[in-house]
Amino acid sequence: MSDFVDQCRQEWRRLGVADQLAEEMAADLNSDLKEAEADGVSAEELLGSSVFDPRSFAASWAAERGIIPVPPSQGNARRRPFVLVAFTALAAFMLTVAVLLLVSGQPKVTLVASRAARPSVPAPPATTLLPPGSARQVLHANTSAPVEWILLVLAIAALGFAAWLWASWSRSRPPTAAA
């Protein structure tokens, strides 16, 4: 088993681990392996599949102790999920559209009433829509304002939810060791 410890020492040297720390870790590893052997436990039972890859074992142990930075691995790397990025972008777009629609007041509906009514449509009472002496009355209304306000509230809620997801994602990442 000293060959395994020697290969770990070489890897620690290659990674730039200080000699004193490397020797301390090698001594710990050697004593753990000897204790396991004395107890009848094989190195494979103690180290698992790492017994076949001393370089990887040495690097991960040094990273766990904070001696070297945690090496990035494709399988375990936690990245911002694409869905979260897309959700945040959609919520920001919704907020922008809602604000622009509210500021511009578009679309507007125009209602025009006149005294001359078509035969098929009864004329509206002159006292309610048309002031005395005018032939036409034009009423403007922004009929989509309630929808725009609902869209605005939903967009703000979605952005708040996205911010909460981003914060919980960053809290759930494992800390990395300083270089």
C-alpha positions in Angstrom: 0.0 0.0 0.0 3.0 2.3 0.3 2.8 2.6 -3.5 -0.6 4.2 -3.2 0.7 6.7 -0.6 3.7 7.5 -2.8 1.5 8.2 -5.8 -0.6 10.5 -3.6 2.5 12.3 -2.5 3.5 12.8 -6.1 0.1 14.2 -6.9 0.2 16.6 -4.0 3.6 17.8 -5.1 2.3 18.3 -8.6 -0.7 20.3 -7.2 1.6 22.5 -5.2 0.7 21.3 -1.7 3.3 22.4 0.8 5.8 19.6 1.7 4.9 19.7 5.4 1.1 19.3 4.6 1.8 16.6 2.1 3.9 14.6 4.6 1.2 15.1 7.3 -1.5 13.9 4.9 0.7 10.9 3.7 1.3 9.9 7.3 -2.4 10.1 8.1 -3.2 8.0 5.1 -0.5 5.5 5.8 -1.7 5.1 9.4 -5.3 4.7 8.3 -4.4 2.1 5.8 -2.3 0.1 8.4 -5.1 0.3 11.0 -7.6 -0.9 8.4 -5.3 -3.8 7.5 -4.8 -4.7 11.1 -8.6 -4.8 11.5 -9.0 -7.0 8.5 -10.5 -4.3 6.3 -9.1 -4.1 2.8 -7.9 -0.9 1.2 -10.7 -1.1 -1.3 -13.3 -1.4 1.5 -11.8 1.7 3.2 -11.2 3.9 0.1 -13.8 2.5 -2.3 -13.1 2.8 -5.9 -10.5 5.6 -5.1 -8.0 2.8 -4.4 -7.6 2.4 -8.2 -7.1 6.2 -8.8 -4.6 7.6 -6.3 -4.3 10.9 -8.2 -8.0 11.6 -8.1 -8.1 10.6 -4.4 -5.2 12.9 -3.5 -6.7 15.8 -5.4 -10.1 15.4 -3.8 -8.7 15.0 -0.3 -6.5 18.1 -0.7 -9.5 20.0 -2.0 -11.7 18.8 0.9 -9.1 20.1 3.4 -9.1 23.4 1.7 -5.5 23.2 0.6 -6.2 23.5 -3.1 -9.3 24.9 -4.9 -12.0 22.4 -5.6 -11.5 21.1 -9.2 -14.4 21.7 -11.5 -16.0 18.5 -12.7 -18.6 18.3 -15.5 -20.8 15.8 -13.6 -21.0 17.6 -10.3 -20.8 21.2 -11.3 -23.9 23.1 -10.4 -24.7 25.7 -13.0 -27.5 28.1 -13.2 -30.3 26.1 -14.7 -31.4 27.2 -18.2 -35.1 27.2 -17.0 -34.3 29.7 -14.3 -32.6 32.0 -16.7 -35.4 31.8 -19.2 -38.0 32.4 -16.4 -36.2 35.5 -15.2 -35.9 36.8 -18.7 -39.6 36.2 -19.4 -40.6 37.9 -16.1 -38.4 40.9 -16.9 -39.9 41.1 -20.4 -43.5 41.0 -19.0 -42.6 43.8 -16.6 -41.2 45.9 -19.4 -44.3 45.4 -21.6 -46.7 46.1 -18.7 -44.9 49.3 -17.8 -44.7 50.5 -21.5 -48.4 49.8 -22.0 -49.4 51.6 -18.8 -47.2 54.6 -19.7 -48.4 54.9 -23.3 -52.0 54.2 -22.5 -52.4 52.0 -25.6 -54.6 50.6 -26.9 -57.5 53.1 -26.6 -61.1 52.6 -27.6 -63.0 55.5 -29.1 -66.7 55.7 -28.9 -68.4 58.2 -31.2 -72.1 59.1 -30.7 -74.1 61.4 -33.0 -77.7 62.6 -33.2 -78.2 61.2 -36.6 -78.9 57.5 -35.9 -79.1 54.8 -38.4 -82.5 53.2 -38.9 -81.5 49.9 -37.5 -79.9 51.3 -34.4 -82.0 53.4 -32.1 -80.6 56.8 -31.3 -79.3 57.2 -27.8 -81.2 59.7 -25.5 -79.9 63.1 -26.1 -79.7 64.0 -22.4 -77.2 61.2 -21.4 -74.6 61.2 -24.1 -74.9 64.4 -26.1 -74.8 67.8 -24.5 -77.3 70.4 -25.8 -76.1 72.0 -29.0 -73.5 69.5 -30.1 -74.0 67.0 -32.9 -71.2 64.6 -31.8 -69.6 63.4 -28.7 -66.3 61.5 -28.7 -65.5 59.3 -25.6 -62.0 57.9 -25.2 -61.3 55.0 -22.8 -58.4 52.8 -22.2 -60.1 49.5 -21.9 -57.0 47.4 -21.4 -55.8 49.2 -18.2 -57.1 46.5 -15.8 -55.3 43.8 -17.9 -52.1 45.9 -17.9 -52.2 46.3 -14.1 -52.8 42.6 -13.6 -49.8 41.9 -15.9 -47.7 44.4 -14.0 -48.6 42.7 -10.6 -47.9 39.3 -12.1 -44.6 40.4 -13.5 -43.4 41.9 -10.2 -44.5 38.7 -8.4 -42.6 36.5 -11.0 -39.5 38.7 -10.6 -39.7 38.4 -6.9 -40.0 34.6 -7.2 -37.1 34.5 -9.6 -34.9 36.5 -7.2 -35.8 34.1 -4.4 -34.9 31.1 -6.6 -31.5 32.8 -7.5 -30.8 33.4 -3.8 -31.7 29.9 -2.8 -29.6 28.5 -5.7 -26.5 30.4 -4.6 -27.0 29.4 -1.0 -27.2 25.7 -1.9 -23.9 25.6 -3.8 -21.0 24.1 -1.9 -18.3 26.5 -0.9 -15.1 26.4 -2.8 -11.7 26.5 -1.2 -9.5 29.5 -1.7 -6.5 29.1 -4.0 
